[in-house]
Amino acid sequence: MTDPQHQAPDATAPAKKTHWPAWLAVISTTSLTAGAALLGYGVALAAETMFSLPAGSAFDSAFDLLTLATIAVHQIFERMGPSLVEPRLLLRLYAEQWHLMAIMAVAWIAGTLFFRKASSKPSTKSRRVGWRKPPSEATGLGWHGHAVMLLATVSAPLVVILAAIVVVLGLVTVAMLPMIGHAAGKSFFHEWVVAPEKCQPLRTRQQRLAPRRQPAATAMAAPTVRCVRVVKEQHEIARGRVILSTTQALMLFDPATGNARRVTLGDATIEALSDLGSTAAAPPAQ
């Protein structure tokens, strides 16, 4: 009979899997979500700065903050998008960083070759005929393992300092994201809510299906703004330019008076307007 303590391992048994990729995905997703929420809070602060509406009234949930973050992301890419893909900028960045990348690549290759050669080289004792390492030494860390442990012991104070630096940088990042969202939100509200002179025109089906004419290369289309009115139980309760919208509320701006208000939607109806002075939301006649 076979001793159960010395049975061969079952080849069909499932191998243990490491879960670090799953943890890395969870941490990355959580970090991105938190960063987007901080950007959205910065946009809410921008609405408070420009229209005197409390920032807390701009959102009711974390999902609303993610919705507001799209305003900041849109404005950032609107301003920086062309520059990020400009060939001259990419070539300049490459020219400034190529020497650093080359040094890092050479150091990585040299370190890889050194440790591979050191790990494959047999020791002096192992070359002796008939000599075998004792079990305690055979399962040891080896000289490079002890070197790593010594390095970790010596660098412990530096690790503490590095951890403090990481914490400070994290706090700075947490403080910077709302500031970035605030700046992007102010730019967006000025460019797409306050500055436009006209509302977005309403188009009929025929107008939407008609082929669009290509404007001249030098012609720039004048920006327009979304204008709506809110109707509840067949009575209009608000109208104005859309500052921002969430799942449960709208913030509207009246360019004539400068008033801004938050309108809770509930079971209200939102109608698009081509002119804030119009009494109906019907498209213009052809």
C-alpha positions as CSV (number, residue, x, y, z in Angstrom):
1,M,0.0,0.0,0.0
2,T,1.1,3.5,-0.8
3,D,1.7,5.8,2.1
4,P,-1.0,8.6,1.8
5,Q,1.6,11.1,3.0
6,H,3.8,10.3,0.0
7,Q,1.1,10.1,-2.7
8,A,2.0,11.8,-6.0
9,P,0.1,15.0,-6.7
10,D,-3.0,14.7,-8.8
11,A,-2.3,16.1,-12.2
12,T,-5.9,16.9,-12.8
13,A,-6.1,19.1,-9.7
14,P,-6.6,22.7,-10.7
15,A,-3.5,24.8,-10.2
16,K,-3.6,27.7,-7.8
17,K,-4.0,31.0,-9.6
18,T,-2.7,34.3,-8.5
19,H,-5.3,37.0,-8.2
20,W,-3.0,40.1,-8.5
21,P,-4.3,41.0,-12.0
22,A,-7.8,41.1,-10.6
23,W,-6.7,43.3,-7.7
24,L,-4.8,45.5,-10.0
25,A,-7.9,46.0,-12.2
26,V,-10.0,46.8,-9.1
27,I,-7.5,49.3,-7.8
28,S,-7.1,50.9,-11.3
29,T,-10.9,51.2,-11.8
30,T,-11.4,52.6,-8.3
31,S,-8.7,55.2,-8.8
32,L,-10.0,56.3,-12.2
33,T,-13.6,56.5,-10.8
34,A,-12.4,58.6,-7.8
35,G,-10.4,60.9,-10.1
36,A,-13.3,61.4,-12.4
37,A,-15.6,62.2,-9.4
38,L,-13.1,64.8,-8.2
39,L,-13.1,66.4,-11.7
40,G,-16.9,66.5,-11.6
41,Y,-16.8,68.2,-8.2
42,G,-14.5,70.8,-9.7
43,V,-17.1,71.4,-12.4
44,A,-19.8,71.9,-9.7
45,L,-17.6,74.4,-8.1
46,A,-17.2,76.2,-11.4
47,A,-21.0,76.4,-11.7
48,E,-21.1,78.0,-8.2
49,T,-18.4,80.5,-9.1
50,M,-20.0,81.6,-12.4
51,F,-23.7,81.4,-11.6
52,S,-23.9,81.6,-7.8
53,L,-25.6,78.2,-7.6
54,P,-24.4,76.0,-4.6
55,A,-22.0,73.3,-5.7
56,G,-23.9,70.7,-3.6
57,S,-27.0,71.3,-5.6
58,A,-25.3,70.2,-8.9
59,F,-25.3,66.6,-8.0
60,D,-27.3,64.0,-6.0
61,S,-25.1,61.0,-6.3
62,A,-21.6,59.8,-7.3
63,F,-22.9,59.0,-10.8
64,D,-23.9,62.6,-11.2
65,L,-20.3,63.6,-10.4
66,L,-19.1,61.2,-13.2
67,T,-21.6,62.9,-15.5
68,L,-20.2,66.3,-14.7
69,A,-16.7,65.0,-15.2
70,T,-17.5,64.6,-18.9
71,I,-17.7,68.4,-19.1
72,A,-14.1,68.7,-17.8
73,V,-12.8,65.9,-20.1
74,H,-14.5,67.5,-23.1
75,Q,-13.0,70.9,-22.5
76,I,-9.6,69.5,-21.8
77,F,-9.5,67.5,-25.0
78,E,-11.1,70.5,-26.9
79,R,-8.1,72.6,-25.8
80,M,-5.3,70.1,-25.7
81,G,-6.4,67.5,-28.2
82,P,-4.8,69.0,-31.3
83,S,-1.6,69.7,-29.5
84,L,-1.3,66.2,-28.2
85,V,-1.2,64.7,-31.7
86,E,0.9,67.5,-33.3
87,P,4.0,65.9,-34.8
88,R,6.3,68.8,-33.8
89,L,5.3,68.4,-30.1
90,L,5.8,64.6,-30.2
91,L,9.2,65.0,-31.8
92,R,10.3,67.6,-29.3
93,L,9.2,65.4,-26.4
94,Y,11.1,62.4,-27.9
95,A,14.2,64.6,-28.4
96,E,14.1,65.7,-24.8
97,Q,13.5,62.2,-23.3
98,W,15.4,59.8,-25.6
99,H,18.6,59.9,-23.6
100,L,16.8,59.0,-20.3
101,M,15.0,56.1,-22.0
102,A,18.3,54.9,-23.5
103,I,20.0,54.9,-20.1
104,M,17.0,53.0,-18.5
105,A,17.0,50.4,-21.3
106,V,20.8,49.8,-21.0
107,A,20.5,49.5,-17.2
108,W,17.6,47.0,-17.5
109,I,19.4,44.9,-20.1
110,A,22.6,44.8,-18.1
111,G,20.8,43.9,-14.9
112,T,18.9,41.2,-16.6
113,L,22.0,39.6,-18.1
114,F,24.0,39.9,-14.8
115,F,21.3,38.2,-12.7
116,R,20.7,35.5,-15.3
117,K,24.4,34.7,-15.5
118,A,24.8,34.7,-11.7
119,S,21.8,32.4,-11.2
120,S,23.0,29.9,-13.8
121,K,26.7,29.7,-12.6
122,P,27.3,26.8,-10.3
123,S,29.0,27.4,-7.0
124,T,32.5,26.0,-6.1
125,K,31.1,23.3,-3.8
126,S,28.6,22.1,-6.3
127,R,31.4,21.4,-8.8
128,R,32.9,18.9,-6.4
129,V,32.3,15.2,-7.4
130,G,29.7,13.5,-5.2
131,W,28.9,16.7,-3.2
132,R,25.4,17.7,-2.6
133,K,23.9,20.6,-0.9
134,P,22.2,19.9,2.4
135,P,18.4,20.4,2.4
136,S,18.7,23.5,4.4
137,E,21.2,25.1,2.0
138,A,19.4,23.8,-1.1
139,T,16.3,25.6,-0.2
140,G,18.0,28.8,0.9
141,L,17.7,32.2,-0.7
142,G,21.1,32.2,-2.3
143,W,23.6,35.0,-2.3
144,H,21.4,37.3,-4.4
145,G,18.4,36.7,-2.1
146,H,20.5,37.7,1.0
147,A,21.8,40.7,-0.9
148,V,18.2,41.8,-1.5
149,M,17.4,41.3,2.2
150,L,20.4,43.3,3.2
151,L,19.5,46.1,0.8
152,A,15.9,46.1,2.1
153,T,17.3,46.4,5.7
154,V,19.7,49.2,4.8
155,S,17.1,51.2,2.8
156,A,14.3,50.9,5.3
157,P,14.7,54.6,6.3
158,L,14.5,55.6,2.7
159,V,11.4,53.6,2.3
160,V,9.7,55.6,5.0
161,I,10.8,58.8,3.4
162,L,9.6,57.6,0.0
163,A,6.2,56.6,1.6
164,A,5.9,60.1,3.0
165,I,6.6,61.6,-0.4
166,V,4.0,59.3,-2.0
167,V,1.4,60.4,0.5
168,V,2.2,64.1,-0.1
169,L,2.0,63.6,-3.9
170,G,-1.3,61.7,-3.4
171,L,-2.7,64.6,-1.4
172,V,-1.5,67.1,-4.0
173,T,-3.2,65.0,-6.7
174,V,-6.4,64.9,-4.8
175,A,-6.3,68.7,-4.4
176,M,-5.3,69.3,-8.0
177,L,-8.1,67.3,-9.7
178,P,-10.9,69.6,-8.4
179,M,-8.9,72.6,-9.4
180,I,-8.4,71.2,-12.9
181,G,-12.2,70.5,-13.1
182,H,-12.9,74.0,-11.9
183,A,-10.8,75.6,-14.5
184,A,-12.1,73.4,-17.3
185,G,-15.7,73.9,-16.1
186,K,-15.3,77.7,-16.1
187,S,-13.9,77.6,-19.6
188,F,-16.7,75.4,-20.8
189,F,-19.5,77.5,-19.3
190,H,-18.0,80.7,-20.7
191,E,-17.6,79.3,-24.2
192,W,-20.7,77.1,-24.5
193,V,-23.3,78.7,-22.2
194,V,-22.6,82.5,-21.8
195,A,-20.8,83.5,-25.0
196,P,-23.1,82.1,-27.7
197,E,-25.6,84.5,-29.1
198,K,-28.1,82.0,-30.4
199,C,-29.8,78.8,-29.3
200,Q,-29.2,75.6,-31.3
201,P,-31.7,75.6,-34.2
202,L,-34.3,72.9,-34.4
203,R,-34.3,70.9,-37.7
204,T,-37.1,69.0,-39.3
205,R,-36.7,65.5,-40.7
206,Q,-36.1,66.9,-44.2
207,Q,-33.4,69.2,-43.0
208,R,-31.7,66.4,-41.2
209,L,-31.7,64.1,-44.2
210,A,-30.6,66.8,-46.6
211,P,-26.9,66.6,-47.6
212,R,-24.8,69.0,-45.6
213,R,-22.8,71.6,-47.4
214,Q,-19.2,71.8,-46.7
215,P,-18.3,75.2,-45.2
216,A,-15.4,77.2,-46.5
217,A,-12.1,76.4,-45.0
218,T,-11.8,79.9,-43.4
219,A,-15.4,80.0,-42.2
220,M,-16.0,79.2,-38.6
221,A,-19.5,78.2,-37.5
222,A,-20.8,80.4,-34.7
223,P,-21.2,78.5,-31.4
224,T,-24.7,77.9,-30.2
225,V,-26.2,76.9,-26.9
226,R,-28.8,74.4,-25.8
227,C,-32.0,76.1,-24.9
228,V,-34.9,74.3,-23.2
229,R,-38.1,74.8,-21.3
230,V,-39.4,72.6,-18.5
231,V,-43.2,71.8,-18.5
232,K,-45.0,70.1,-15.7
233,E,-48.7,69.3,-15.8
234,Q,-49.0,71.4,-19.0
235,H,-47.6,74.4,-17.3
236,E,-44.2,75.9,-18.0
237,I,-42.1,76.1,-14.9
238,A,-38.7,77.2,-16.3
239,R,-36.8,78.0,-19.4
240,G,-33.3,79.0,-20.2
241,R,-29.9,78.0,-21.4
242,V,-28.7,74.6,-20.1
243,I,-25.7,75.1,-17.7
244,L,-25.5,71.4,-16.8
245,S,-27.9,68.5,-16.4
246,T,-27.9,65.4,-14.2
247,T,-30.3,62.5,-13.7
248,Q,-32.7,64.4,-11.5
249,A,-32.2,68.2,-12.2
250,L,-31.3,70.9,-14.6
251,M,-29.4,74.1,-14.1
252,L,-30.7,76.9,-16.4
253,F,-29.3,80.3,-17.2
254,D,-31.4,83.3,-18.4
255,P,-29.1,85.5,-20.5
256,A,-31.6,88.5,-20.4
257,T,-31.7,88.8,-16.6
258,G,-28.6,86.8,-15.6
259,N,-30.6,84.6,-13.3
260,A,-29.7,81.0,-12.8
261,R,-31.8,78.4,-11.2
262,R,-31.9,74.7,-10.5
263,V,-35.0,72.8,-11.6
264,T,-35.9,69.4,-10.2
265,L,-37.2,67.2,-13.0
266,G,-39.3,64.5,-11.4
267,D,-42.1,63.8,-13.9
268,A,-41.6,67.1,-15.8
269,T,-41.1,67.3,-19.6
270,I,-38.1,68.9,-21.2
271,E,-38.6,70.6,-24.6
272,A,-35.9,72.0,-26.8
273,L,-36.2,75.6,-28.0
274,S,-34.6,77.4,-30.9
275,D,-35.3,80.7,-29.3
276,L,-35.9,81.6,-25.7
277,G,-38.5,84.1,-26.7
278,S,-40.6,81.6,-28.6
279,T,-43.8,80.2,-27.0
280,A,-43.6,76.8,-28.6
281,A,-40.9,74.2,-29.3
282,A,-42.0,73.5,-32.9
283,P,-39.3,73.5,-35.6
284,P,-39.2,76.5,-38.0
285,A,-41.3,76.1,-41.2
286,Q,-39.4,75.3,-44.4
